[in-house]
């Protein structure tokens, strides 16, 4: 029996869930582990150019990892039709730019798994398994939505995430620089989390977010940067195709740009310092890792912040 009254908590849930039919879990990497266990795959074909944290859930699920390369368009260099019935093909929706590729793969590989961690608001084709990462788009400590086209037959305990919110609270009070150490500590805690269902706190925060406003702000910021930078951006994919962008991807040979941005307190992540597999120098994956500058366009920013970024790039 639930309580009634008392002090006010994060308890307002909207009547309609954000992602109907999805299984709400506590992290993207745990979502992948659960998916692999339920499906019983023997082999997973995955891009070397993706986040190295996926290595652990693949190993925990007892699945053999086979790596493939991508090209300069972030297209998978593997024949989807060659993936056998006990094998799965994992493909990353890089920065939300690869919806069209995912549609194609969905029609050619029945065991496709889509990593939507960089594309939280993207739509996965019907019948295709996928997972995302809530905290890359929303101010939450953890969380993932798993789309699984088969019954979820694992019994999991509900997670509790109130002790993993220090970086969010400190960042709101004092700025993200002051909360960065707590953020890194939280990332380490998530890596050690056993699979569980999404905490009530995370679910409440997701349900209370103004998703329409978040989408609109991210799209507007992305459009401002794209209008100014399209002439110098060497990326061979149109940054405007992202349904809702995680960041604006700028490909540049300016090796000092990342340092200049950080010196101006404009923080740009590296995707990814620790890759799922080794990549040789000069390959597309190595060049994406070393040359792709992901400029912030999240919902906390607006035209003023976009102009600050462009001033550094001028």
N, C-alpha and C positions, 0 to 999 in steps of 0.2 A: 504494500500500500504506500503510495507516494505522499509526501507531506503537503500541507496547505499553509500558506502564510510564511511568516518569518522575513528575514531581510531579502532584498532584491538580488537575484543572481542572473546570470546569462541564461534565461530560460524561455525567451520568446522564440517559438518555432513557427515558421510559416506553414500554412495548411498544405501547400503543395511542395514536395521535395525538389531540390535543384536538379537532380539527375534520377528520374524515376527508373526503377528496376535495377539500379546499380547497388552493389554491396559496399557499404561504407566501412573502410578499414583504417588502420592507424598509420600506415606509410605505404608509399609506392613500392618499395623494395619487398615489403611483406606481402603486398598484393600480388607481385610477380611470383613469389614463392608459393603462395596458396594456389594460384592459377596452375603452376607447373605440377604441383602435387595432385590436384584434382584431375587434371587432364592426363596425367601419367605419361607425359612425353619422356622419351629416352634421350633425345638430342635436341639442343636448341642452337639454331643458326642465328648469330647476332652480329651487329656491326661493331668492328673494333673501335670506331669513333662513336662512343656513347659513354655514359657515366660508369666509372669503375665500381661504384657501390653495388651495382647489380651482380657483381661476381659472387658475392657471399650468398644471396638467396638462391642463385642457380646451383651453387655447390651444396647448399643445405637441402635442396630438393632432390639431390642425387642425379642431376641431369648433366650430360656431357655437353660442353660448350665448344662450338665450332664458329670461328670468326670469319667474317667476310668484309670486303672493302666497300667504300662508297667512292663516287667520282666527284668532279667539281660542281655538279648539280645536286649533290647529296643523294644521288640515285644508287640503289643497292646493286653491287656487282655480283649478283648471284641469280641463277635461273630459278624463279619460284616454283616452277613445275618439277624441279629436281628434288624438292623437299618431300621426304617420304611420310607415310601415315603416322609413324611413331615419332616423327620429328616436327618441330615448329620453327617458324621464321619470325624472329623479333625484328621489328623495324621502328626506328625513332622518328616521330614527327618533329623534325628539327625546327625549333623556334616557331612551330605552327605553320611552316612554309610548305609542307609536303602532303596536303590533303589529297591532291590529284594523284600522287604516287600511291597513296594508301588505297584509294578507290581502285586503282589498277591492280594492286597486289591482292586486294580482297576478291577480285574475280579470277585470280589465277592460283592462289594458295589457300586451301581450305583450313590450314592450321596457322594462319597469320595471327600474330600478337602485336598490337600497336602500343608503343610507349608514348603516352600523351603527357608526360611530365612537363614538357615545355609548351603544351597546347591545351591548357585546362578546359577552355571553352569550345574546343573543336568537337565536331560530331564524328564519331566512329561509324563506319558502315554497319548496317544491321547484320547481326549474326557473327560479328568479329569480336574477339576478346581484346580488351584493352584495360589499361590502368593509367592513373594520373597522379599528380602531386599537388595537393591543395595549397601548401604553404609557399609555393613559388608564385602564386597570384594573389593570395589573401593573407591577412595578418592572423595566422593561426599557428600553433606550435607543431602541427603534424597533420596527418590525414590523407586518405586516398580513396577514390571511387573506382571500384573494379567492375567492369562490364564482362560478364561471363555467360556464354551461351549454353550453359549446362547447369544443373542444380549445384548449389554451394553446399557441400556435405561435410565441411569441417566444423567442429565445435570450438569456438574461440571465446575467450573471456573479453569483456568490455575493457578497453583501455581507460586510463585516467591521466589527463595531461596537465593538470593545474600546476604541477611542479616543473613543467617545461615551458613556462611563460615568462621567465625573468627577462629575456631579451626583448620581448614584445612590450612589456611594461616599462622597462628602462629606456628602450628606444623611443617610446611615445613621450616619456617625461624629459629625457635628456638628449635625444638624438641617436641615430643608429651607430655612430662612432663609439659612444659610451657603452652601448649594449652589444658591441661586436664580440667581445670575449664570451659573453653569455650565449650569444648566437652560436659560436663555434662549439661551446660545451653542449648545447642542445643538439647540434648535428651529430656529435659523438654519441649522445644518448639514443637518438633515433636509430643509429646504426646497430645498437645493441638490443633494440626492442624486439621481443618475441611477437609474432603475429597476434593481432587482437582487433576487435571491432572499434570503430571510431569513438572517441570519448564524447561524453555529453557536452563538454565545454567546446570542443572543436565543432561539433554538429550545430550547436547554438550559434556560434560565430559565423559559420557558413550560411545558416538560414537567415541571419539578420543583415548580411551584406547586401548593398544595393548593386546587384549584378549588372543591371542596365547602365548605371552610371559608370561603373568600373570599365565595362566594355567600351563605352563611348569615349572616356578619357584616354584609354590606351590607344584606341584607333586614331583619335585626334592628334595625340602626341607623335605617333608613328608617322602620320601624314605630314606633319610639320617638318620633321627631320628628313623624310623622304623627298619632299619638294626641294629642300635645300641641298641635299647630298647626292641625289640621283646621278649627277654628272661626274662625281668622283668615286662613287662606290663601285668597286671591282667585282662585287658578288654577282654571280651569273644566275641568280634567282631573284625574282621581283619581291622586295620586302613588303610590298603592299598586299600580297595574297594571303597573309596570315588572317585567319578569322578574327582572332583577338591576340595581338602580339605580346609575347613575353618581353621582348626588347627589340631595338632596331639594329639589325645586323649590318655592320659596316666592314667590308673587306678592304684592307689598306696595306700597303708596303711600308708605311710610316712606323718603324719599329719603336719610336719614342712616344707615340701618341698615348698609349695606355698610361705611361708614367706621367705625362702632362695632365691628363684628365684626373688622375688620382691626386696629383699635387693641387688641383683646383677643387678638391673634395667632390669629384664626380666619380662615383665608384662603378666600375665595370667588371663583371665576372669573367673568368676564363672557363669555357666549356670544352673540355674538362681537363684540369691538371692531371688527374688520374683517370686514364682511359680504361675501357673494358679490356682492351688488348694492346699489344705493342704495335706501333706504326712506324714505318720507315720514313726517314727524312725525305722531303720532296713529294710525298704522296698527298692526295687531296685531304685526307684526315689530318696529317701533320700540319698542313697549311691552314686548315680551318682552326685547329687548336692554337696556332701561333699568330695568325693574321686576322682573325675575326674579332672585331671590337663590338661588343653588345651594349649599345647605349641605352640607358634607362628611360622607359616610357610609361612606367607604372602609374597607377591612379593617384599617387601623392604629388605628381608633377603636373605642370601646366605650361602654357606658352612662355612664361618668364623663365622657367627652368630649361626649356628647349633652346631658348636664345642663349643662355649661359653656355650650354653645350656647344652650340654652333660658334660662339666666340672663340672657344679653345681650338676648334677645328679650322678656323679661318686662316 
